[in-house]
Amino acid sequence: MTAPSTAEGAVETALLVAAQGGDEAAFRRLTEGHVRELHVHCYRMLGSVQDAEDAVQETLLRAWRHLSGFERRSSFRSWLYRIATNVAWSSGRRRQAIEISPYPDAYLEELENASEGPAARYDRRESVQLAFVAAMQLLPPRQRAALLLHDVLGWKAVEVAGLLDTTPSSVHSALHRARATLERGREQANLRLDRTAVSSQRERELAGRFLAAWDAVDVAGLVALLREDAVLTMPPFPLRYEGREAIAEFFSTVPAGGALDQIRLVSTRANRQPALAAYQLDPGTGTYQAYGIMVLTLGADAIAEITGFADSMLFRFFDLPPELPPELAAPGA
C-alpha cells in the first residue's frame, strides 16, 4: 500500500485533528480523495453499482460516527477500507441472491492516477471487467476480500491480515483457495476470464459494426461478429444462450419481439469494455424510453460474450437520459 508523501501526510493529519474535533468540512476534505476508490472496492465486493453506492454512504457515516476512536495505528485509508469491507460483508449477507450490474467507465477515469501495490496480480482493466466482478461473487466473503486487497490492490499479506483481523498465514491460505476456485472455473469454462488485451481501435471497430448491424436489423450481420462459442446472458435471469445459432434466435424473437428497429442503441462504456444503452419505442408517445444496457466482452477477433441488463435505473449512473432526444432517435444517429 502506497504511503502519502510527507506534505500530504501533514495535511491529512491537520484535517484529521480538525475532523475529530467535530469539523464536518474537514471530514469531507479528508475523505473526498478516497470516495471513488472505496466505491470501486465495494463494487468488486458486491457486484452492484447501486449496492456499492449505498455501502460507501454507510462507510462514510460510520467513519464520521467513530472518528474519535481512530487511534492512527494504521493509515486513515486502511481504516476506511476496513469499514468499507465490513459494510460490504454485512450488505452481502442480507441479499437473497447474487446481483451483478455494469459499472460506468466515467467513475474509473477518476482513478487513473492511482497506483497498485507491488503484490498486485491484476491490472486495472481486468480487475473491473464484468467477468472478473461476477467471479468474485462466487467466493466466500473472506476469500473475496483477501484476493481483492492483495491481488488487485497489491497490499502485503501482513496489511491484509491487519485489516481482516487474522494472521498472514490465514491470508495466504484464503488466497490459495480463492485462486484455486477461479482456476477451476476457467478450466471448466464456467468463468470466462479472458486476459487477452484488445486495442481501443479494435474495440471501437467491433462495437461500431455491431451498432450498424443493429440499426439495419441485420441479424446475420450481428451474428457474424460473434465467436463460434459466444454466450449471451441477462442477469439476474437464469437465461443463457450459447453459440451463434442460439443467439441469432434470441435477437430474432426476444428484443421487442424481434423488431430490432423499435430499439435504438447508444454507445457508452462499462467495466472498461464497450457497452450499448438500449432505448425502446413507446408506441403510445412515439418516444424511445430507457430500457437496458448491453456490455460486450471482446476476444482477439470477435465478440465473445454479450451481457444484457434490462434495468432502466442503471442509466443515471451512466449519465444517460431516461428518454432519447429526438436528434438521436433516428437510425444511425
C-alpha positions as CSV (number, residue, x, y, z in Angstrom):
1,M,0.0,0.0,0.0
2,T,1.4,3.4,-1.1
3,A,2.0,5.8,1.8
4,P,1.2,9.5,1.4
5,S,4.1,11.9,0.9
6,T,5.3,14.0,3.8
7,A,3.4,17.1,2.7
8,E,0.2,15.1,2.1
9,G,0.6,13.4,5.4
10,A,0.9,16.7,7.2
11,V,-2.3,18.0,5.5
12,E,-4.1,14.7,6.3
13,T,-3.0,15.0,10.0
14,A,-4.3,18.6,10.3
15,L,-7.6,17.6,8.7
16,L,-7.9,14.6,10.9
17,V,-7.4,16.6,14.1
18,A,-10.0,19.1,12.9
19,A,-12.4,16.4,11.9
20,Q,-12.0,14.7,15.3
21,G,-12.9,18.0,16.8
22,G,-16.2,18.0,15.0
23,D,-15.3,19.9,11.8
24,E,-17.6,18.4,9.2
25,A,-15.9,20.4,6.4
26,A,-12.5,18.9,7.4
27,F,-14.0,15.4,7.4
28,R,-15.4,15.9,3.8
29,R,-11.9,17.1,2.6
30,L,-10.3,14.2,4.5
31,T,-12.5,11.6,2.8
32,E,-13.1,13.1,-0.7
33,G,-9.9,11.7,-2.1
34,H,-10.9,8.1,-1.0
35,V,-14.5,8.0,-2.0
36,R,-14.1,6.8,-5.6
37,E,-11.6,4.0,-4.7
38,L,-13.9,2.9,-1.9
39,H,-16.8,2.9,-4.4
40,V,-14.9,0.6,-6.8
41,H,-13.8,-1.7,-3.9
42,C,-17.4,-2.0,-2.7
43,Y,-18.5,-2.7,-6.3
44,R,-15.9,-5.5,-6.6
45,M,-17.1,-6.9,-3.3
46,L,-20.9,-6.7,-4.1
47,G,-21.1,-6.7,-7.9
48,S,-23.8,-4.0,-7.9
49,V,-23.2,-0.3,-8.6
50,Q,-26.3,0.7,-6.6
51,D,-25.2,-1.5,-3.6
52,A,-21.7,0.0,-3.9
53,E,-23.2,3.5,-3.7
54,D,-25.2,2.5,-0.6
55,A,-22.2,0.9,1.0
56,V,-19.9,3.9,0.5
57,Q,-22.5,6.2,2.1
58,E,-22.8,3.8,5.1
59,T,-19.0,3.7,5.3
60,L,-18.7,7.5,5.5
61,L,-21.5,7.6,8.1
62,R,-19.7,5.0,10.3
63,A,-16.4,6.7,9.8
64,W,-17.8,10.1,11.0
65,R,-19.5,8.5,14.0
66,H,-16.4,6.6,15.1
67,L,-13.7,9.1,14.1
68,S,-12.9,9.9,17.7
69,G,-11.9,6.3,18.2
70,F,-9.4,6.3,15.3
71,E,-6.0,5.9,17.1
72,R,-3.8,6.1,14.0
73,R,-2.3,2.6,14.5
74,S,-2.9,2.2,10.8
75,S,-3.3,4.7,8.0
76,F,-6.6,6.6,7.6
77,R,-7.0,4.9,4.2
78,S,-6.6,1.4,5.7
79,W,-9.1,2.3,8.4
80,L,-11.7,3.4,5.7
81,Y,-11.1,0.2,3.8
82,R,-11.7,-1.8,7.0
83,I,-15.0,-0.1,7.5
84,A,-16.0,-0.4,3.8
85,T,-15.1,-4.1,3.7
86,N,-17.2,-4.8,6.9
87,V,-20.1,-2.8,5.4
88,A,-19.9,-4.8,2.2
89,W,-19.9,-8.1,4.1
90,S,-23.0,-7.1,6.1
91,S,-24.8,-5.9,3.0
92,G,-23.9,-9.1,1.1
93,R,-25.3,-11.3,3.9
94,R,-28.6,-9.5,3.7
95,R,-29.1,-10.1,0.0
96,Q,-31.3,-13.0,-1.2
97,A,-29.3,-13.6,-4.4
98,I,-26.2,-12.5,-6.2
99,E,-26.7,-9.2,-8.1
100,I,-24.5,-8.1,-10.9
101,S,-24.7,-4.7,-12.7
102,P,-22.3,-2.8,-15.1
103,Y,-20.0,-0.1,-13.8
104,P,-19.5,3.2,-15.6
105,D,-16.1,3.9,-17.1
106,A,-16.5,7.5,-16.1
107,Y,-16.2,6.5,-12.5
108,L,-13.0,4.6,-13.3
109,E,-11.4,7.5,-15.0
110,E,-11.2,9.3,-11.7
111,L,-8.7,6.6,-10.6
112,E,-6.3,7.0,-13.4
113,N,-3.5,8.3,-11.2
114,A,-4.0,5.6,-8.5
115,S,-1.2,3.0,-8.2
116,E,-1.5,-0.6,-7.1
117,G,1.0,-2.1,-4.6
118,P,3.8,-4.5,-5.6
119,A,1.8,-7.6,-4.8
120,A,-0.9,-6.9,-7.4
121,R,-1.6,-9.7,-9.9
122,Y,-4.3,-8.0,-11.9
123,D,-4.1,-4.7,-13.8
124,R,-6.8,-2.0,-13.7
125,R,-8.5,-3.2,-16.9
126,E,-9.1,-6.8,-16.0
127,S,-9.8,-6.2,-12.3
128,V,-13.0,-4.4,-13.2
129,Q,-14.1,-6.5,-16.2
130,L,-17.6,-7.8,-15.8
131,A,-16.5,-11.5,-15.8
132,F,-14.0,-10.8,-13.0
133,V,-16.5,-9.0,-10.8
134,A,-19.0,-11.8,-11.4
135,A,-16.4,-14.4,-10.5
136,M,-15.7,-12.5,-7.2
137,Q,-19.3,-13.1,-6.1
138,L,-18.7,-16.8,-6.2
139,L,-16.1,-16.6,-3.5
140,P,-16.8,-16.6,0.3
141,P,-16.6,-13.1,1.7
142,R,-13.2,-13.5,3.5
143,Q,-11.6,-15.1,0.4
144,R,-13.1,-12.4,-1.8
145,A,-11.8,-9.6,0.4
146,A,-8.3,-11.1,0.7
147,L,-8.0,-11.6,-3.0
148,L,-9.2,-8.0,-3.8
149,L,-6.9,-6.4,-1.2
150,H,-3.8,-8.5,-2.1
151,D,-4.1,-9.5,-5.8
152,V,-5.9,-6.4,-7.0
153,L,-4.8,-3.5,-4.7
154,G,-1.4,-5.0,-4.1
155,W,-1.5,-4.9,-0.3
156,K,1.1,-7.0,1.5
157,A,-0.2,-10.1,3.3
158,V,0.5,-8.6,6.7
159,E,-1.5,-5.5,5.8
160,V,-4.4,-7.6,4.7
161,A,-4.2,-9.6,7.9
162,G,-4.4,-6.5,9.9
163,L,-7.5,-5.3,8.1
164,L,-9.2,-8.7,8.4
165,D,-8.2,-9.3,12.0
166,T,-6.4,-12.5,11.1
167,T,-2.8,-13.8,10.5
168,P,-0.7,-13.6,7.4
169,S,-0.7,-17.4,7.1
170,S,-4.5,-17.3,7.1
171,V,-4.5,-14.7,4.4
172,H,-2.2,-16.9,2.3
173,S,-4.5,-19.8,2.8
174,A,-7.5,-17.8,1.8
175,L,-5.7,-16.5,-1.3
176,H,-4.7,-20.1,-2.3
177,R,-8.3,-21.3,-2.0
178,A,-9.7,-18.3,-3.9
179,R,-7.2,-18.6,-6.8
180,A,-7.9,-22.3,-7.0
181,T,-11.6,-21.7,-7.3
182,L,-11.0,-19.2,-10.1
183,E,-8.7,-21.6,-11.9
184,R,-11.2,-24.4,-11.7
185,G,-13.8,-22.1,-13.1
186,R,-11.6,-21.3,-16.0
187,E,-10.8,-25.0,-16.7
188,Q,-14.5,-25.9,-16.6
189,A,-15.4,-22.9,-18.8
190,N,-17.8,-21.6,-16.2
191,L,-15.8,-18.4,-15.6
192,R,-14.9,-16.8,-18.9
193,L,-12.0,-14.8,-17.6
194,D,-10.1,-13.7,-20.7
195,R,-6.9,-11.8,-20.1
196,T,-6.5,-11.0,-23.8
197,A,-5.9,-7.3,-24.3
198,V,-7.9,-5.8,-27.2
199,S,-6.8,-2.5,-28.7
200,S,-9.1,0.5,-28.4
201,Q,-9.2,0.7,-32.1
202,R,-10.4,-2.9,-32.4
203,E,-13.0,-2.3,-29.6
204,R,-14.4,0.7,-31.5
205,E,-14.5,-1.2,-34.8
206,L,-16.4,-4.2,-33.4
207,A,-18.8,-2.1,-31.4
208,G,-19.4,0.2,-34.4
209,R,-20.1,-2.7,-36.6
210,F,-22.5,-4.2,-34.1
211,L,-24.4,-0.9,-33.8
212,A,-24.6,-0.6,-37.6
213,A,-25.9,-4.1,-38.0
214,W,-28.5,-3.5,-35.3
215,D,-29.7,-0.3,-37.0
216,A,-30.0,-2.2,-40.2
217,V,-32.0,-5.0,-38.5
218,D,-29.3,-7.4,-39.8
219,V,-29.3,-10.4,-37.5
220,A,-27.0,-12.3,-39.8
221,G,-24.6,-9.3,-39.6
222,L,-24.8,-9.3,-35.8
223,V,-24.1,-13.0,-35.5
224,A,-21.1,-12.7,-37.9
225,L,-19.4,-10.5,-35.3
226,L,-19.6,-13.3,-32.7
227,R,-17.2,-16.1,-31.8
228,E,-18.5,-19.6,-32.5
229,D,-18.7,-20.2,-28.8
230,A,-20.2,-16.8,-27.9
231,V,-22.5,-16.5,-25.0
232,L,-25.4,-14.2,-24.2
233,T,-26.8,-13.8,-20.7
234,M,-29.2,-11.5,-18.9
235,P,-28.6,-11.4,-15.2
236,P,-30.3,-11.8,-12.9
237,F,-32.5,-14.0,-15.1
238,P,-31.2,-17.6,-15.5
239,L,-31.0,-17.2,-19.3
240,R,-28.0,-18.4,-21.2
241,Y,-27.8,-18.6,-25.0
242,E,-24.7,-20.4,-26.2
243,G,-23.4,-20.3,-29.8
244,R,-24.2,-18.2,-32.8
245,E,-27.4,-20.1,-33.7
246,A,-29.0,-19.7,-30.3
247,I,-28.1,-16.0,-30.1
248,A,-29.5,-15.4,-33.6
249,E,-32.7,-17.0,-32.5
250,F,-32.7,-14.7,-29.4
251,F,-32.2,-11.5,-31.5
252,S,-34.9,-12.6,-33.9
253,T,-37.6,-13.2,-31.3
254,V,-36.9,-11.6,-27.9
255,P,-35.9,-7.9,-28.0
256,A,-39.2,-6.1,-28.8
257,G,-40.4,-9.4,-30.2
258,G,-37.6,-9.4,-32.7
259,A,-38.4,-5.9,-34.1
260,L,-34.9,-4.5,-33.6
261,D,-35.9,-1.3,-35.4
262,Q,-38.0,-0.5,-32.3
263,I,-34.9,-0.3,-30.2
264,R,-32.2,2.4,-30.6
265,L,-28.7,1.8,-29.3
266,V,-26.3,4.5,-27.9
267,S,-22.6,3.8,-27.4
268,T,-21.2,4.0,-23.8
269,R,-18.6,2.1,-21.8
270,A,-18.8,-0.1,-18.7
271,N,-16.2,-2.1,-16.8
272,R,-13.5,-0.9,-19.3
273,Q,-15.5,-2.6,-22.1
274,P,-17.6,-1.3,-24.9
275,A,-21.3,-1.1,-24.0
276,L,-24.6,-0.1,-25.6
277,A,-27.6,1.6,-23.9
278,A,-30.9,0.4,-25.4
279,Y,-33.9,2.7,-25.7
280,Q,-37.2,1.0,-26.7
281,L,-40.0,2.7,-28.6
282,D,-43.1,3.6,-26.6
283,P,-45.9,3.3,-29.2
284,G,-48.2,5.5,-27.2
285,T,-45.9,8.5,-27.3
286,G,-43.6,7.7,-30.2
287,T,-40.6,8.3,-27.9
288,Y,-37.8,6.0,-27.1
289,Q,-37.5,5.2,-23.4
290,A,-34.6,3.8,-21.4
291,Y,-34.7,0.0,-21.3
292,G,-31.3,-1.6,-20.5
293,I,-27.6,-1.8,-21.1
294,M,-25.6,-4.4,-23.1
295,V,-21.9,-5.0,-22.2
296,L,-19.7,-6.5,-24.9
297,T,-16.8,-8.8,-23.9
298,L,-14.3,-9.0,-26.8
299,G,-11.9,-11.7,-27.7
300,A,-9.0,-11.0,-30.0
301,D,-11.0,-11.5,-33.2
302,A,-14.7,-11.3,-32.3
303,I,-17.3,-10.7,-29.6
304,A,-17.1,-13.4,-27.0
305,E,-19.9,-12.5,-24.7
306,I,-23.0,-10.2,-24.6
307,T,-24.3,-9.4,-21.1
308,G,-27.7,-7.6,-21.1
309,F,-29.1,-5.8,-18.1
310,A,-32.8,-4.9,-18.5
311,D,-32.8,-2.2,-15.9
312,S,-33.6,1.4,-16.8
313,M,-32.5,2.5,-13.3
314,L,-28.9,2.0,-14.4
315,F,-29.0,4.9,-16.8
316,R,-28.5,7.6,-14.2
317,F,-25.1,6.1,-13.2
318,F,-24.0,6.4,-16.9
319,D,-25.3,10.0,-17.1
320,L,-27.7,8.9,-19.8
321,P,-31.2,10.5,-20.2
322,P,-34.3,8.4,-19.4
323,E,-35.7,9.4,-22.8
324,L,-33.7,9.5,-26.1
325,P,-33.5,13.0,-27.5
326,P,-35.3,13.3,-30.9
327,E,-32.0,14.0,-32.7
328,L,-30.6,10.7,-31.6
329,A,-33.8,8.7,-32.3
330,A,-33.2,8.2,-36.0
331,P,-31.4,5.0,-37.1
332,G,-27.6,5.6,-37.4
333,A,-27.8,8.9,-35.5
